[in-house]
């Protein structure tokens, strides 16, 4: 897991194995503007690093709070430890 910036909100957005960098970028921009954290459950259909994020137009990546999980199982463990609910 990689945690970048922090936010004050308890509300988070979770992306399960995102495939489209542009859509992910839009969600990251929205989350950065709203002060939300984005959890990405790997594997993604593209590389998630600073260079890739900038190339995909994710110019808010420095402001976005991003938390990466290796897979669904790791996300579930983290979620249970944090006593977080999952709402679809």
C-alpha positions in Angstrom: 0.0 0.0 0.0 1.2 3.5 -0.8 -0.4 6.4 0.9 0.1 9.9 -0.4 -1.5 13.1 0.8 -4.0 13.1 3.7 -7.6 14.5 3.9 -9.9 15.4 6.7 -12.9 13.7 5.2 -14.2 10.2 6.3 -15.8 9.7 2.9 -13.6 7.9 0.3 -13.9 6.9 -3.3 -12.8 3.4 -4.2 -11.8 2.4 -7.7 -11.6 -1.4 -8.4 -9.0 -2.2 -11.0 -9.4 1.0 -13.0 -8.7 0.6 -16.7 -9.0 4.0 -18.2 -6.5 6.6 -17.1 -8.6 9.6 -18.2 -11.6 8.4 -16.1 -9.3 7.9 -13.1 -7.9 11.3 -13.6 -11.3 12.9 -13.6 -12.1 11.1 -10.3 -8.8 12.2 -8.8 -9.5 15.8 -9.8 -13.0 15.6 -8.3 -11.6 14.1 -5.1 -8.9 16.7 -4.8 -11.4 19.5 -5.2 -13.8 17.9 -2.6 -11.1 16.9 -0.1 -11.7 13.2 -0.5 -9.3 10.3 -0.6 -9.3 7.9 -3.5 -8.5 4.2 -2.8 -7.2 2.3 -5.9 -7.5 -1.5 -5.8 -4.8 -2.9 -8.1 -4.0 -4.1 -10.6 -4.9 -1.1 -12.7 -5.0 -1.2 -16.5 -2.2 1.4 -16.6 0.8 2.4 -14.5 0.1 4.4 -11.5 3.1 6.6 -10.9 3.7 10.3 -11.1 4.8 10.3 -14.7 1.9 8.2 -15.9 -0.6 10.3 -13.9 0.7 13.5 -15.4 0.6 12.0 -18.9 -3.0 11.0 -18.4 -3.9 14.6 -17.6 -4.1 14.0 -13.9 -2.7 17.3 -13.1 -4.2 17.2 -9.6 -2.3 14.1 -8.6 -0.1 16.2 -6.2 -3.2 17.5 -4.4 -5.2 14.2 -4.5 -5.1 11.9 -1.5 -4.3 8.5 -3.0 -4.1 5.1 -1.2 -3.2 2.0 -3.2 -4.1 -1.6 -2.3 -2.4 -4.6 -3.9 -5.7 -6.5 -4.4 -9.3 -6.9 -3.1 -8.2 -9.1 -0.2 -5.7 -6.5 1.1 -8.4 -3.8 0.7 -10.9 -5.9 2.6 -8.4 -6.5 5.4 -7.6 -2.7 5.6 -11.3 -1.8 5.5 -12.2 -4.2 8.3 -9.2 -3.0 10.5 -10.4 0.6 9.9 -14.0 -0.4 10.7 -15.2 1.1 7.4 -18.4 0.3 5.6 -18.5 -0.3 1.9 -21.4 1.1 0.0 -22.0 0.3 -3.7 
